[in-house]
Amino acid sequence: MEIQVGIIMGSKSDLPVMSEAALVLEELGVGYELTVVSAHRTPERMVEYAKTAKERGLKVIIAGAGGAAHLPGMVASLTTLPVIGVPVKSSNSIDGWDSVLSILQMPAGIPVATVALNGAKNAGILAASIVGAFQKDVAEKLNTFKNELKEKVEHAAKEIETKGWKNA
């Protein structure tokens, strides 16, 4: 499977959150790579990763970071690829708000699509949507995925409507 999405995180401690993006990409049949790239501890690695991403075949980068959360914005400043930021609630975080605001409040010209705190699953779905805009097979898998979500909600609604909420 061709690797089209890069999933990077500032620390290995972000893996429980960021693995959700990998799982949904696997489910949707989108190839990915996953690694640790710290904006503060390995800035040269970050620059190399971002500057070579496109030539390595990546179409989208998902970058997760906690605390000051500079990784998504710094990567976005170094590539023309779409970057999806995942704010991660880390041990040094202020309830995650520092990460959310650090990723969300980018200056004009350096956009980062930002998902919810610890929202790596949605980042994976968004990355697949970007890839799916140009690949019919991925778009079809996304359509099936979303139809399954719809069916789950309709089943739950029917169950509550027929059995009542106390017996559902």
N, C-alpha and C positions, 0 to 999 in steps of 0.2 A: 504494500500500500504506500502510495506516494505521501511523503510528509509535507503537509500544507500549513499546519498550525504549530507555532512555537508556544509552549507554556513555560513561563519562567517565573521564579519567585525569589524574593530577597533572602530567604533563609529556609533551611530544611524543615524548620518548625512550621512553615506554611503548608507543608505537603498534605496534611489531612484536609485542608480546605481546597487546595488547588487540584488535588486528585479528582475532585468532582468534575472538573472540566475535562480531564482525560477520560473519565468513565463515559460521559455523554458523547464525546467525540468517537470513542470506540463503538458505542451503540449506533451512531449515525454513519459509521464507516468512513470517518475522516482521519487520515494519518496525522500524527502529531509527534513532537519531541518534547521532552520535559527535563528541565534542569534548574539549578540554582545559579542566579546571577545577581550579585549584590551591587547596587548603585554606590554604596558607601565603602564596602570592604574590597570589592573587586571592580573598580571603575573601568580598568582597561578591558576586562572580560566583557563588561556590559557594552562598551563601545564596539568591540569586535563583533559581538553577537548581533547587535542592532545593524551595524553597517554591512554585514555579510548575509543577513537574513533573506533578503530578496533574491540574491544570486544563488542561495542554497535552495530556492524553490518555495520558501514560505509565502503564504498569502495573507496571513493574519498573525499577530502576536498577542497572546494573553499574558499580562504581567500582573502578578499579585504581590502586594507589599503591605506591611504593617507599619505602625508608628508614623514616622515622617513620610513614608511611602513615596519616595522620589523615583523609584524604578520605572513605573509606567510612563511618566512624563519625560524622563530623561531618554528612554528608549524611543518614544514618539518624536523627540527632537532630532534623532539620529537616522530615522528611516521614513520613507514615504508609505510604508505599509500601514494599514489600520492597526491601532493598538487598543486593546480592551483592558481597562484597569479593574482589578479586583482588590478593593480595600479589605485587608485582613485584620481581624481583631487579635492583636498579639499581646504578649505578656507585658510589654512596655507601653501599651496603648491607653488612651484616655477613652475608654468604652468604644473604641473603634472610630470615633468621630474625627480624630486627627488624621487617620488614614483616609476616610471618606472625603474630607475636605481637601486634603493634599492632592488626591487624584482628580477630584471633581473640578477644582478651581484652577484650571490650566489657562495660561495666557493665550490671547488670540493668536492663531497661527499654529498652535501645537495642540490639536484636539486629542483627547483620550476619551473613548466611549467608556463610561463608568457604570458598573453594575452595583447591586446592593452589597452591603457589608457581608463578607464571606459568601458572596453570590457567584462562586466559580462555575456552578452548573449552568447558570444563565449565560455566563461568559462563553462557555463551550457551545451552547445553543446559538448564541449570536455569531460566534466564529463560523459555525457550520452554515448559518444563514448567509454569511458573506461568501463563503466558498460555494454554497448552493445557488447563488445568483448566477454563477457561471458554469455549474456542473449539474446536469439534469439528474444524475443518480443520487446526489446528495440532497437535492431539492425534493425528490420523491421520498427519500427516507425521512426528511423533516416533515413532509406532509403527513406521512403515516404516523410519526411521533405525535404530532399535534392532534390528529384524529383520535389517537388512543387517549390523550388527555381529555378530549371532549367526551369520549365514551365513558370514561371514569366518572366525570362530573354528572353526566346524564343518568348513569346507573345509580349514583349516590342520591340524586334528586328523586328518582323514582322510588328508591327504597324508603326514603324519609316520607314521601308523599303517601305511600301505600301502607307502611307499617307505623308511621308516626315517629317522632323523634325519640321517644322513650324506648322503642323496640328496634331501632335501626342499628 
